[in-house]
Amino acid sequence: MEYRLRIGAEIHTLTLANPSECDDLTVSVNGKTHSVKPLQISAFEWLLNVDGHSHLVYVADGENGKEIFIRGTHYLVVDADLEARSRSRRKRMDMQAGEVTPPMPASVVRVLVAVGDPVSKGQVLVVVSAMKMETTLYAPYGGTIKKINTSVGAQVMPGEILVEIQRQPEGEGDGT
């Protein structure tokens, strides 16, 4: 099994050659192989024998990863792959928060803006209907209507950008 771990600003690759044999591990860190024999002493305390040298290690779950204490030194160890996926998910959510798209398959009932109109954050742009319920789509930020990609009666799907807004520069107009 291979893990990418971030300790401080550095990413380290850790490979376990025989993870099923918990009492005698072959561990490679950044290509250098070590023999590791772990012995759990308590819920947070481990005795690690690494290449014949014993190390008392304290491990605790931290807010952002594993908090590890070895020989008086503290390390925050973070799963770099999990961290990257989390960042990617947040980035996608941030991008979606700035798009005017229906939350479900719907029919466009009203388009309340035209190309060139100035809009402020929270202004109503489009009303769609799905399952006999109307949903109002609002401007995610202030700016100017750049393009309208739909019309009344159109069938639209989540992810379709219905209205494109040229974002207003920071600090102008409505404060976005």
C-alpha positions in Angstrom: 0.0 0.0 0.0 1.2 3.5 -0.8 0.5 6.7 1.1 1.4 10.3 0.3 1.8 12.1 3.6 2.4 15.8 4.2 4.6 16.7 7.1 5.0 20.5 7.2 5.5 21.7 3.7 7.0 18.4 2.4 5.2 15.5 0.8 6.6 12.0 1.7 5.7 8.7 0.0 5.3 5.9 2.5 5.0 2.3 1.1 4.0 -0.7 3.2 5.3 -3.9 1.6 3.4 -6.3 3.9 0.5 -4.4 5.6 -1.2 -7.7 6.7 1.7 -8.6 9.0 1.2 -5.9 11.6 4.0 -7.0 13.9 6.8 -6.9 11.3 6.4 -4.2 8.6 8.6 -3.3 5.7 8.2 0.4 5.2 9.7 2.5 2.5 9.8 6.3 3.0 10.8 8.3 -0.1 12.5 5.1 -1.5 14.5 4.2 1.7 13.4 0.9 3.2 13.1 0.2 6.9 12.1 -2.7 9.1 9.5 -1.6 11.5 8.0 -3.5 14.5 5.2 -1.5 16.1 3.9 -2.3 19.6 0.9 -0.4 20.9 1.3 0.4 24.6 -1.9 2.4 25.1 -4.5 4.2 23.0 -2.0 7.0 22.2 1.4 5.5 22.9 3.4 3.2 20.6 6.9 1.7 20.8 8.4 1.5 17.3 11.4 -0.5 16.6 12.9 0.9 13.4 15.9 -0.9 12.0 16.8 -2.1 15.5 16.4 1.3 17.3 13.4 1.8 19.7 11.4 5.0 19.6 8.5 5.9 22.0 5.9 7.7 19.8 2.7 9.4 20.9 -0.1 9.6 18.3 -3.3 11.5 18.6 -6.1 12.6 16.2 -5.8 16.3 15.5 -8.2 18.7 13.9 -6.2 18.6 10.6 -4.5 15.2 10.7 -2.4 13.0 13.1 -0.5 14.8 15.8 2.7 12.8 16.4 5.3 13.4 19.1 8.7 11.7 18.8 11.7 12.5 21.1 10.1 15.8 22.1 9.4 17.0 18.6 5.8 17.5 17.3 4.8 16.6 13.8 1.4 17.2 12.1 1.0 14.4 9.5 -1.7 14.9 6.9 -2.9 12.4 4.2 -1.9 14.5 1.1 -4.2 12.7 -1.3 -7.2 13.2 1.0 -6.2 16.8 1.4 -6.0 17.3 -2.4 -9.4 15.7 -2.9 -10.9 17.9 -0.2 -9.4 21.0 -1.8 -10.7 20.0 -5.2 -14.2 19.4 -3.8 -14.1 22.8 -2.1 -12.9 24.4 -5.4 -15.8 22.8 -7.4 -18.3 23.9 -4.8 -16.9 27.5 -4.9 -17.1 27.5 -8.7 -20.7 26.2 -8.6 -21.6 28.9 -6.1 -20.8 31.5 -8.8 -22.8 29.9 -11.5 -26.5 30.4 -12.3 -27.7 26.9 -12.9 -30.9 25.0 -12.0 -30.7 22.7 -9.0 -32.7 20.0 -10.9 -34.2 19.4 -14.3 -36.7 22.2 -14.8 -38.6 24.4 -17.2 -37.7 28.1 -17.5 -40.7 30.2 -16.4 -39.3 33.8 -16.4 -36.0 35.5 -17.4 -35.9 38.8 -15.5 -32.7 40.3 -17.0 -31.3 41.2 -20.4 -27.8 41.3 -21.8 -26.0 44.4 -20.6 -28.1 44.9 -17.5 -26.2 45.7 -14.3 -27.1 43.3 -11.4 -26.3 43.2 -7.8 -25.6 40.2 -5.6 -28.8 38.4 -4.7 -30.9 40.0 -7.5 -33.4 37.7 -9.1 -32.3 36.5 -12.6 -34.4 33.5 -13.6 -37.3 31.5 -12.3 -37.6 27.8 -13.1 -40.3 25.3 -12.4 -39.9 21.6 -11.5 -42.6 19.3 -10.2 -45.0 22.2 -9.9 -42.6 24.1 -7.7 -40.9 27.3 -8.7 -37.3 28.0 -7.9 -35.8 31.5 -8.1 -32.2 31.7 -9.2 -30.2 34.7 -7.9 -27.1 36.6 -9.0 -24.2 35.1 -7.0 -22.3 38.4 -7.2 -22.6 41.8 -8.7 -21.7 42.6 -12.3 -23.2 43.0 -15.7 -25.2 40.4 -17.7 -22.8 39.1 -20.3 -24.9 36.4 -21.9 -28.3 34.6 -21.5 -28.2 31.0 -22.5 -31.9 30.2 -22.1 -35.4 31.4 -22.8 -38.9 31.1 -21.4 -40.2 27.5 -21.9 -36.8 25.9 -22.3 -36.1 22.6 -20.6 -32.9 23.0 -18.6 -30.6 20.6 -16.5 -28.4 21.1 -13.5 -24.9 22.3 -14.6 -26.3 24.3 -17.6 -25.2 27.9 -17.1 -28.4 29.9 -17.7 -27.0 33.4 -17.3 -23.4 34.5 -17.5 -22.3 37.5 -15.5 -19.2 39.6 -16.0 -18.1 39.9 -12.4 -17.9 43.4 -10.9 -14.4 44.3 -9.7 -13.8 43.9 -6.0 -14.9 46.9 -3.9 -17.2 48.4 -6.5 -20.9 48.8 -6.3 -22.5 46.3 -3.9 -19.2 45.4 -2.1 -18.5 42.0 -3.6 
